[in-house]
Amino acid sequence: MRSHRVTSHTLRGTPRALLTASAAAALALAATAAPAAQVEVLHYWTSGGEAKSAQVLKQMLEKKGDTWVDFAVAGGGGGNAMTALKTRVVAGNPPAAAQIKGPAIQQWGDEGVLLPIDDVAKQDNWDHVLPPEIATIMKYKGQYVGAPVNVHRVNWLWINADALKKVNAQPPATWDDFFKVADALKKAGITPVAIGGQPWQEAETFETVALGVGGPDFYKKAFVQLDPATLKGPTMVKALETFRRIKPYTDDAQTGRDWNLATAMVINGKAAMQFMGDWAKGEFTVAGKAPGKDYLCVAAPGSGKAYTFNVDSFVFFKVKTPGVEKGQKDMASLLMSPQFQETFNLNKGSIPVRQDLDLSKFDACAKKSSADFKAAGAEGALVPSWAHDMLVTPAVEGAFYDVIGKFWSDPAMSAQEAANKLAAAAKTD
Ligand code: BGC
């Protein structure tokens, strides 16, 4: 279900005296400063942890004297948001800023609708603090058009610590261990794996299994190079079979379930584990749970040395309303500022994309993410997540989602048939 709500900033709940004093101060300021820019921001951060993170952005932008106009489109993974965005751009009325990532940035660049923010990037030295593989994604024809906010790791397994204790098990490091633990949990009456019902959730789980089963070189050959022989080869078949083996360990109420509701099952002990990127940690944090005590974050089986990355970023659209550009540039600069990167990522579950920040305020999962990001980068085991828009075109991604979704729900489809379909899907224009 697509929900589209646009709300403007209000001062609800502010005592009248304060309001008068701050209004007077604002008036005094207005005499000297540029008028407040209205910045309409399209995003899809609507779960508990996500909304808290979006709030950080809104508050910091308003501190710069700009007005946040909320254009939140619910739907994890952002599929609904992208549909809403297309409608607005086609109508000639794009939002000032939109949460877009990966190759879609190039596609919007090709449309000629993006506002370059290279001046901000130069002034704030982005080239010096961003990993080069991420800086490249943010540039169109050599100029920055995107501002990155974080690095999410996708190949995580989240585990309810009590559930694991109940079956006397250790976090599984291999697929054999994983299925042993899952059997024990099932016997103990705990749903071993929580998963929701959106195509991207199945795709993300499969992507993680494929990395764990085949390793980063296989992943790159299959999904970066889109090599047909690898896409339909024996390792892919094995990955698909392993993915399918997970299904009996999930519950029957998957259809239509949002990812954060699946995370809630792990938080409250209804289920033991979830394969999910570390936006899930934002939900554990909002629920007041502590890593290492209430829950565990471990790399998904077989993928400990590898790292699937997913970087959230914003692009800015050329808009006709005068004055908006000031707000857009304020926002671009804010997104990459050390203070924003720290506070936002503490809430979001991700780590800062800036490589020059001190992580002492971050928890053990974030520190592990950062160390693994660096180690995987050095080993050639850092790979972009195709399930989260970081690698293939939206058309190929959609075609992959279809194959994986059908394979997950149709026991009659063989793994080899699905692999052949993946190879065909890679050719989608
Ligand atoms: C985004 C995250 C978001 C998640 C669930 C991912 O594609 O990168 O920021 O929290 O989807 O909505």
Residues whose N, C-alpha, C, O or C-beta is under 5 A from the ligand:
A	BS01	BGC	Y44 G75 G76 G77 W279 D312 H388
